Amino acid sequence: MGVTTTSGIPLKTVYTPADIAELDYEREIGDPGREPYTRGPYPEMYRARPWRIFQLSGYGLPEDERDRIRFLLEHGETGFIMEPDLMTLYGMYDLDSPEVYERREELGMYGAPLLSLREYERALEGIPIEKLYAHPGAATPICSPYCHACYFSVARNRGIPLRELRGTGEGDFFLAYLATPMTKLIPPEHGLRLNCDLIEFCVENLPGWVPVSVPGTNARESGLNGVQQIAVTFANNIAYIEELLRRGRHKIDDFAHTLGGVGFCPHMDFFEDIAIMRAARRMWCRLLKERYGAADPRSTRLRIHVNVEGSTSTRQQPLNNIVRGTVGMMAAALGGVQSAGVTAFDEAICIPSEQAHIMSVRTQQILQLESGIANVVDPLAGSYFVEHLTNEVETRAWDYLNAIERHGGFIAALKSGWLHRETAREAMAYEQKVNRGEIKVVGVNCERMEEEPYQVPVFSARPGEEVYRIISERLEELKRERDPREAAGALDNLRRALESEENVMPAMMRAVTAGLTACEIGNVERAAFGVWEAPLPL
Amino acid sequence: METRIRVLTVRPSLDGHWRGLAVVSTALRDAGMEVIYGGVALNADEITSAAIQEDVDVIGLSMYGRFGIAYKVCEMLRDLPGRRPLLLVGGAVPPDEIQPLKDSGVDGIFVAGSSLDSIVAYIRAKCRERADDAEAS
C-alpha cells in the first residue's frame, strides 16, 4: 500500500503544476478575507489580530479552577475556558444519586463542579469578564443553557450589560452523545432544541457571543478522521440551521455567524491538517451561499478554533508531547486560526501541572512572537501540494457529508448508532496501523525505552471526597438560604418553558437567580424530555 | 478444542470515554474471544455479579484517574468461592497507582499506549496457565 494521509488520501512523491492545472484563483482561492475564504476569514489575519490563546482549565473546587485561570491569564493567555466537572455538570446529576455517590472520589477530576450560580461567582471572582473572551464551560446540550444563564447572571450582578459580553459556548453533541456518553442523556432532538433556543436568545441579546461552536475536535478525538471531522461538524451545523429556519423567527443572515465558529483538531499530519482548515473555509462559504442563500460575509466566512491533539499525546516519554504540540500548533497557524489551545504535555498522565500548562501557552507565544510564522497570511497558497491536497480534502468531505445525509442527516445518523459505528471503525483502523507499525509513534511503537528518560511531576488535584463534602455543604447552605417560594415558582416556570415551545433562556436565568442547583435543573430537563442511552457498538 | 475465552468489559467511571474500550473489544473479538459489554457507571457489586452470572474468564475495567471501584471489585473477588476471573484495568492510570492496584489483586494493568497485541497475548497466556493448573490439580 502506498503512502497516504491519516484520512487515507494517497500521496505522490512530488507535486507539479499539472496537479493544480485546473485551479482558478479567484473562484477557488481568493485573497484572504474574500470569498471563498480559502486563505482566511480576514485580510490581515495575525498582523491585525494574533490568534487567541485559549486553554482548557479546571479541576477541584471552583476556587481551584479560578486560581488556575488567573495563573494562565497572568502569563499571557488571552481568553479562558472553564472546565465543568464531568461527573456532575455534564449530566447535571444529583450529588446524592447512587451513580455519583459511589464515585465521589472522582469529583473535580475533570473540572470543577459548578453546580449553582454561587459556584460560578466563586470560580469567576477577580476575573474581569467584561474584558475577556470566555467559554463558560457550557460543554453539553443539557448543561449549556444552565451554564450560560449562570455566566450571564454573574455579569448582570456586576453591572455588565449582556450586549458587551464576548465568548463562546459549545453545547457539544460530539462530547455528550459520541465521545464520552454517560447514562441518562436527554435525547438528541431535545439537545438540538436547547441549543437553538440559546442561539435565538444570543442573536437578540448578545451580539458578541457564539452560542454554539461545534467542536469537530471531539469527533476526531473519538476516532473519526480529519476529513470526516469537517463533514460531521457541518452536518451538525446543518441540523441547527434547518431547525432555526423551520422556526422562522430569524433569517439565515441573522444567525449564521453564530454557527460559523467551529473547532478542529490537528492530528500529527502536518499538511493534511493545514489543508483541512483551508478546505473547510471554502466548503462553509459554498454551503451557506449555495444551499441557504446567505449574503452577509459574516455568515459565509468560517472562523476556526483548534485544540491541538490530546489523542496523539503519549504517556511514554511525555516531554515528546511538547514537540507534538508545537508541530500541531504550527499546522494550525499555517492553516489559519482565530483561537487555539495546546494540550498540556502531561495530559496522558494527569491533570495538567502549572509547569505543563504554562508550556502550552509558551508554545503558542514562541510561534507568535519569535518564529515569524505570523508575518505573512496563508504563506502556503499556490503550493502544488497544498492546493491539490486542499481540493482532495474538500471532495472527500463533501462525499462524507452526503453519506451522513443519506443516513437521514445528523440527528438520525447519531440516533441510529451509525455515527458511533463509523467512529469505532475508524478508531480501530487507526489503532491497527499503530499496532502494525504502519503509523509510527515515537516512544510507543518505536524508539521505546525501558526507563523513562524524563521525569514529569504528577499533578494531583484535591481529593474528590473533599470536593464532594464541601460542595454538598454549600448546596445545603444555598437551599437553606434561598427564598423557597421563589425557588418553587422558578422551577415551575422552567418546567412550563421546557414543556412548551417558548425560549428556555429567560426561565433559566430566573431559575439560577432563584438559587436552583444544576442537579435540580437537570432533573426537570430529564422529566420534560425523557432520557436516552447512546447506542455504542461495544 | 479450546473453549472460547469470555471477557466482561465495563466502563465503571462516570467519565464516558469509550474509544479505548472500543478498540480493545474489537481486538479481543478478532482474536476469537467472546466479549460481553456490561455497561457504564456500574458499581463494584454489579460488576462482580455480572461476572459470576456470565461465567467469564476475564473482567476488563476501562477507567480514568481514580480507581476506588477497581479496589472494591478486588475485595469482592477475593471473597469469591471457586474460580476467580482475571481482573484487568486499562486507561489513564497514574504511575503511582500501578503498584497499589497490583498489590490489591489487579492481575494486569494496561496503560494508554499499550499495544493491542500485548493485551491479547497476556489474556491468552494467563488463561492457558490457569487451564493447565486446573488440569494438574
Interface residues (C-beta under 8 A of the other chain):
Chain A: L86 M87 G91 Y93 P98 E99 V100 E102 R103 E105 E106 M109 Y110 A179 T180 P181 M182 T183 E221 S222 G223 S311 T314 R315 Q316 A348 I349 C350 T423 A424 A427 M428 E431 Q432 V434 N435 V441 V444 N445 V458 S460 G464 L536 P537 L538
Chain B: T9 P12 S13 L14 D15 G16 H17 W18 R19 L21 A22 V23 S25 T26 A27 Y37 V40 A41 N43 Y64 G65 R66 G68 I69 A92 P94 P95 D96 V111 A112 G113 S115 L116 D117
